[in-house]
Amino acid sequence: MAAPPGRVEKIMSLDLKEFHRSLTALGPDMALGEGQQQIVISADGGEVRIAYEPLEKAALGGLLALPRAKVTLCFGELSEAERRAFLARFDRAFQRGGG
């Protein structure tokens, strides 16, 4: 598996409220102010910048529209192992039901 680059962009189906809720699952001190779309998080050997950018909703069959956003993670000076570990934590925090 290749190392995650210093910058990862994800297209996600979530609105800003869901983004905030998932960040608090990443860590209880990750709470954002209302409308806030960026956060800098201290991580092992540095920091991670996470930005939320709303995109146009995805329309499915004309009756259903899903929220979409580009979420960008910038890892700064983190090592490969630290990037991998943080990205795994991030993915778990943003994981939703299913089964």
Backbone as a chain_set.jsonl record, in Angstrom:
{"seq": "MAAPPGRVEKIMSLDLKEFHRSLTALGPDMALGEGQQQIVISADGGEVRIAYEPLEKAALGGLLALPRAKVTLCFGELSEAERRAFLARFDRAFQRGGG", "coords": {"N": [[0.844, -1.171, 0.0], [0.58, 2.17, -0.902], [2.08, 5.09, 0.536], [0.08, 7.555, 2.156], [-0.278, 10.688, 0.544], [1.051, 14.006, 1.317], [-1.147, 15.572, 1.169], [-4.552, 14.975, 1.103], [-7.5, 14.573, -0.665], [-10.956, 14.216, -0.375], [-14.072, 13.308, -1.712], [-17.072, 13.61, -0.261], [-20.224, 12.474, 1.004], [-21.829, 14.476, 2.777], [-23.169, 17.017, 4.913], [-22.437, 20.269, 6.375], [-23.144, 20.156, 9.08], [-23.083, 17.386, 9.62], [-20.383, 16.982, 9.136], [-19.23, 18.412, 11.269], [-20.243, 16.862, 13.414], [-19.029, 14.376, 12.926], [-16.347, 15.085, 13.225], [-16.227, 15.474, 16.003], [-16.44, 12.857, 16.756], [-13.989, 12.006, 16.015], [-12.425, 13.161, 17.919], [-13.141, 14.412, 21.133], [-12.4, 17.055, 21.645], [-12.551, 18.323, 19.278], [-14.496, 20.076, 18.509], [-16.224, 22.43, 16.499], [-16.925, 25.875, 15.791], [-20.142, 27.286, 14.989], [-20.809, 27.153, 11.576], [-18.11, 27.094, 10.977], [-15.525, 25.986, 8.863], [-13.008, 24.899, 8.772], [-10.267, 23.327, 10.455], [-7.45, 22.969, 12.603], [-5.576, 20.359, 13.719], [-3.737, 19.014, 16.362], [-1.366, 16.52, 15.997], [0.494, 13.526, 16.505], [3.476, 14.061, 15.499], [3.204, 16.664, 14.577], [0.917, 18.703, 12.858], [-2.453, 18.527, 11.541], [-4.313, 19.844, 8.983], [-7.665, 20.34, 8.318], [-10.12, 20.835, 5.939], [-13.382, 21.789, 4.952], [-15.387, 21.89, 2.116], [-18.266, 22.853, 0.64], [-20.079, 21.247, -1.989], [-21.982, 21.098, -5.054], [-25.147, 19.535, -4.699], [-25.711, 16.003, -5.171], [-27.85, 14.757, -7.478], [-30.201, 12.202, -7.576], [-32.021, 10.416, -9.695], [-33.876, 12.49, -9.82], [-35.59, 12.718, -7.633], [-34.241, 12.529, -5.283], [-31.721, 14.162, -3.505], [-28.419, 14.293, -2.596], [-26.203, 15.567, -0.118], [-22.971, 16.944, -0.848], [-19.454, 17.214, -0.423], [-16.13, 18.513, -0.593], [-13.506, 17.345, 1.21], [-10.53, 18.229, 2.575], [-7.409, 17.113, 3.648], [-4.447, 18.151, 5.058], [-1.275, 17.173, 5.794], [1.094, 18.29, 6.747], [4.167, 18.098, 8.381], [4.104, 15.431, 9.164], [5.175, 12.053, 9.651], [5.284, 9.171, 7.461], [4.117, 6.939, 8.782], [2.691, 8.252, 10.809], [0.89, 9.748, 9.259], [-0.567, 7.675, 8.04], [-1.739, 6.475, 10.334], [-3.298, 8.599, 11.345], [-5.048, 9.042, 9.178], [-6.424, 6.606, 9.138], [-7.785, 6.772, 11.608], [-9.361, 9.035, 11.036], [-10.947, 8.057, 8.897], [-12.393, 6.055, 10.258], [-13.839, 7.64, 12.094], [-15.505, 9.044, 10.39], [-16.992, 7.138, 9.255], [-20.056, 5.628, 8.396], [-23.175, 4.03, 9.333], [-24.388, 0.879, 8.057], [-23.976, -2.347, 6.73]], "CA": [[0.0, 0.0, 0.0], [1.367, 3.392, -0.993], [1.91, 6.04, 1.638], [-0.794, 8.671, 1.804], [0.506, 11.896, 0.282], [0.935, 15.063, 2.307], [-2.46, 16.19, 0.998], [-5.56, 14.013, 0.66], [-8.815, 15.163, -0.921], [-12.02, 13.216, -0.412], [-15.417, 13.77, -2.012], [-17.869, 12.909, 0.738], [-21.641, 12.805, 1.037], [-22.176, 14.987, 4.097], [-23.319, 18.466, 5.017], [-21.54, 20.848, 7.38], [-23.541, 19.653, 10.405], [-22.535, 16.021, 9.729], [-18.934, 17.149, 9.213], [-18.951, 18.777, 12.667], [-20.544, 15.708, 14.271], [-17.996, 13.353, 12.712], [-15.103, 15.557, 13.828], [-16.25, 15.211, 17.439], [-16.169, 11.419, 16.9], [-12.534, 11.89, 15.865], [-11.895, 13.54, 19.224], [-14.099, 15.302, 21.773], [-11.932, 18.439, 21.627], [-12.553, 18.747, 17.879], [-15.71, 20.836, 18.239], [-16.064, 23.632, 15.702], [-17.962, 26.878, 15.937], [-21.171, 27.221, 13.958], [-20.384, 27.651, 10.279], [-16.665, 26.936, 10.786], [-15.268, 24.963, 7.853], [-11.627, 24.44, 8.835], [-9.723, 23.086, 11.788], [-6.076, 22.474, 12.675], [-5.548, 19.373, 14.796], [-2.409, 18.533, 16.752], [-1.2, 15.079, 15.823], [1.806, 13.049, 16.954], [4.679, 14.845, 15.232], [2.915, 17.927, 13.908], [-0.491, 19.054, 12.83], [-3.228, 18.2, 10.348], [-5.328, 20.849, 8.647], [-8.81, 19.726, 7.656], [-11.016, 21.856, 5.398], [-14.651, 21.343, 4.368], [-15.853, 22.779, 1.049], [-19.511, 22.304, 0.101], [-20.21, 21.109, -3.436], [-23.36, 20.961, -5.511], [-25.747, 18.253, -4.301], [-25.81, 14.959, -6.186], [-29.254, 14.414, -7.706], [-30.388, 10.809, -7.955], [-33.345, 10.141, -10.219], [-34.756, 13.636, -9.745], [-36.36, 12.778, -6.393], [-33.352, 12.489, -4.127], [-30.491, 14.937, -3.644], [-27.503, 14.032, -1.484], [-25.18, 16.604, 0.055], [-21.607, 16.555, -1.207], [-18.423, 18.165, -0.019], [-14.726, 18.115, -0.729], [-12.81, 17.459, 2.486], [-9.091, 18.183, 2.299], [-6.53, 16.922, 4.805], [-3.045, 18.474, 4.79], [-0.567, 16.526, 6.899], [2.282, 19.004, 7.207], [5.437, 17.381, 8.531], [3.928, 14.108, 9.763], [5.849, 10.936, 8.988], [4.389, 8.254, 6.748], [3.365, 6.155, 9.776], [1.744, 9.155, 11.476], [-0.168, 10.047, 8.278], [-1.408, 6.463, 7.93], [-2.506, 6.302, 11.57], [-4.318, 9.643, 11.422], [-6.043, 8.795, 8.128], [-7.255, 5.483, 9.598], [-8.682, 7.345, 12.635], [-10.301, 9.911, 10.337], [-11.895, 7.218, 8.163], [-13.294, 5.424, 11.243], [-14.722, 8.667, 12.662], [-16.461, 9.49, 9.379], [-17.702, 5.949, 8.767], [-21.465, 5.615, 8.798], [-23.858, 2.732, 9.392], [-24.263, -0.061, 6.956], [-23.831, -3.645, 7.344]], "C": [[0.891, 1.237, 0.0], [1.087, 4.306, 0.199], [0.924, 7.118, 1.231], [0.052, 9.91, 1.565], [0.292, 12.929, 1.382], [-0.392, 15.792, 2.241], [-3.411, 15.134, 0.437], [-6.873, 14.76, 0.482], [-9.832, 14.033, -1.051], [-13.316, 13.916, -0.81], [-16.335, 12.925, -1.139], [-19.322, 13.361, 0.649], [-22.008, 13.195, 2.463], [-22.325, 16.493, 4.031], [-22.43, 18.956, 6.161], [-21.863, 20.334, 8.782], [-22.991, 18.235, 10.627], [-21.008, 16.048, 9.836], [-18.528, 17.468, 10.654], [-19.146, 17.584, 13.594], [-19.459, 14.632, 14.132], [-16.651, 13.784, 13.283], [-15.085, 15.302, 15.326], [-16.081, 13.727, 17.72], [-14.666, 11.156, 16.767], [-11.843, 12.225, 17.186], [-12.82, 14.561, 19.85], [-13.684, 16.771, 21.779], [-11.922, 19.026, 20.213], [-13.765, 19.6, 17.521], [-15.386, 22.118, 17.477], [-17.178, 24.609, 16.018], [-18.948, 26.773, 14.787], [-20.668, 27.865, 12.666], [-18.901, 27.487, 9.99], [-16.406, 25.766, 9.848], [-13.832, 24.452, 7.839], [-11.211, 24.24, 10.278], [-8.274, 22.625, 11.636], [-6.015, 21.598, 13.914], [-4.1, 18.996, 15.093], [-2.393, 17.02, 16.625], [0.252, 14.752, 16.13], [2.971, 14.009, 16.716], [4.417, 16.177, 14.569], [1.441, 18.267, 13.99], [-1.117, 18.649, 11.508], [-4.257, 19.305, 10.169], [-6.427, 20.149, 7.87], [-9.751, 20.843, 7.225], [-12.214, 21.199, 4.73], [-15.064, 22.369, 3.31], [-17.13, 22.187, 0.454], [-19.478, 22.288, -1.427], [-21.698, 21.035, -3.779], [-23.891, 19.585, -5.129], [-25.771, 17.29, -5.481], [-27.274, 14.57, -6.302], [-29.343, 12.976, -8.212], [-31.833, 10.618, -8.416], [-34.331, 11.288, -10.099], [-35.526, 13.765, -8.44], [-35.484, 12.882, -5.147], [-32.093, 13.291, -4.431], [-29.644, 14.715, -2.393], [-26.495, 15.166, -1.36], [-23.817, 16.056, -0.36], [-20.655, 17.642, -0.749], [-17.054, 17.602, -0.365], [-14.093, 18.373, 0.631], [-11.323, 17.242, 2.198], [-8.322, 18.067, 3.603], [-5.106, 17.229, 4.365], [-2.239, 18.055, 6.013], [0.698, 17.226, 7.36], [3.502, 18.104, 7.257], [5.294, 15.99, 9.153], [4.673, 13.046, 8.962], [4.811, 10.07, 8.276], [3.524, 7.465, 7.732], [2.321, 7.019, 10.484], [0.59, 9.523, 10.541], [-1.127, 8.869, 8.162], [-2.314, 6.308, 9.158], [-3.612, 7.347, 11.666], [-5.411, 9.401, 10.396], [-6.96, 7.63, 8.504], [-8.239, 5.956, 10.663], [-9.756, 8.212, 11.995], [-11.376, 9.077, 9.631], [-12.875, 6.523, 9.115], [-14.288, 6.435, 11.806], [-15.805, 9.089, 11.676], [-17.245, 8.323, 8.775], [-19.146, 6.003, 9.263], [-21.991, 4.201, 8.744], [-23.687, 1.889, 8.134], [-24.106, -1.43, 7.541], [-23.882, -4.718, 6.415]], "O": [[1.83, 1.344, 0.789], [0.003, 4.287, 0.781], [0.927, 7.554, 0.08], [1.003, 10.16, 2.305], [-0.544, 12.746, 2.267], [-0.732, 16.548, 3.151], [-3.118, 14.485, -0.567], [-7.306, 15.492, 1.372], [-9.602, 13.038, -1.738], [-13.623, 14.994, -0.301], [-16.377, 11.701, -1.254], [-19.607, 14.496, 0.266], [-22.442, 12.36, 3.256], [-21.698, 17.162, 3.209], [-21.76, 18.167, 6.827], [-20.956, 20.101, 9.581], [-22.488, 17.928, 11.708], [-20.415, 15.234, 10.543], [-17.596, 16.868, 11.191], [-18.31, 17.323, 14.459], [-19.03, 14.05, 15.128], [-15.891, 12.949, 13.772], [-14.041, 14.949, 15.876], [-15.629, 13.357, 18.803], [-14.142, 10.199, 17.337], [-10.811, 11.646, 17.526], [-13.249, 15.493, 19.171], [-14.539, 17.647, 21.907], [-11.355, 20.094, 19.981], [-14.031, 19.823, 16.34], [-14.404, 22.801, 17.771], [-18.254, 24.211, 16.464], [-18.622, 26.232, 13.731], [-20.165, 28.989, 12.675], [-18.47, 27.72, 8.86], [-16.985, 24.691, 10.006], [-13.476, 23.65, 6.977], [-11.722, 24.885, 11.193], [-7.923, 21.97, 10.654], [-6.355, 22.03, 15.015], [-3.331, 18.695, 14.181], [-3.302, 16.334, 17.092], [1.129, 15.609, 16.024], [3.403, 14.696, 17.642], [5.351, 16.776, 14.034], [0.806, 18.141, 15.037], [-0.434, 18.453, 10.503], [-4.981, 19.652, 11.102], [-6.163, 19.453, 6.889], [-10.136, 21.69, 8.031], [-12.083, 20.19, 4.036], [-15.087, 23.57, 3.577], [-17.082, 21.128, -0.172], [-18.929, 23.185, -2.067], [-22.551, 20.925, -2.898], [-23.174, 18.588, -5.221], [-25.842, 17.705, -6.638], [-27.873, 14.104, -5.333], [-28.649, 12.589, -9.152], [-32.757, 10.658, -7.604], [-35.532, 11.071, -10.265], [-36.071, 14.834, -8.163], [-35.953, 13.283, -4.082], [-31.475, 13.121, -5.482], [-30.106, 14.926, -1.272], [-25.99, 15.67, -2.364], [-23.548, 14.861, -0.239], [-21.0, 18.823, -0.697], [-16.851, 16.389, -0.421], [-14.14, 19.493, 1.142], [-10.921, 16.213, 1.654], [-8.553, 18.826, 4.545], [-4.61, 16.636, 3.407], [-2.487, 18.522, 7.125], [1.323, 16.762, 8.314], [3.825, 17.428, 6.281], [6.283, 15.43, 9.625], [4.782, 13.14, 7.739], [3.608, 10.231, 8.478], [2.316, 7.341, 7.527], [1.201, 6.571, 10.729], [-0.558, 9.604, 10.977], [-2.346, 9.043, 8.183], [-3.508, 6.043, 9.027], [-4.742, 7.02, 12.03], [-6.592, 9.542, 10.715], [-8.155, 7.671, 8.212], [-9.411, 5.579, 10.626], [-10.927, 8.134, 12.368], [-12.568, 9.358, 9.754], [-14.061, 6.417, 8.806], [-15.463, 6.111, 11.975], [-16.907, 9.452, 12.086], [-18.068, 8.519, 7.881], [-19.412, 6.377, 10.405], [-21.36, 3.297, 8.197], [-22.886, 2.219, 7.259], [-24.11, -1.602, 8.76], [-23.771, -5.88, 6.807]]}, "num_chains": 1, "name": "protein.A"}
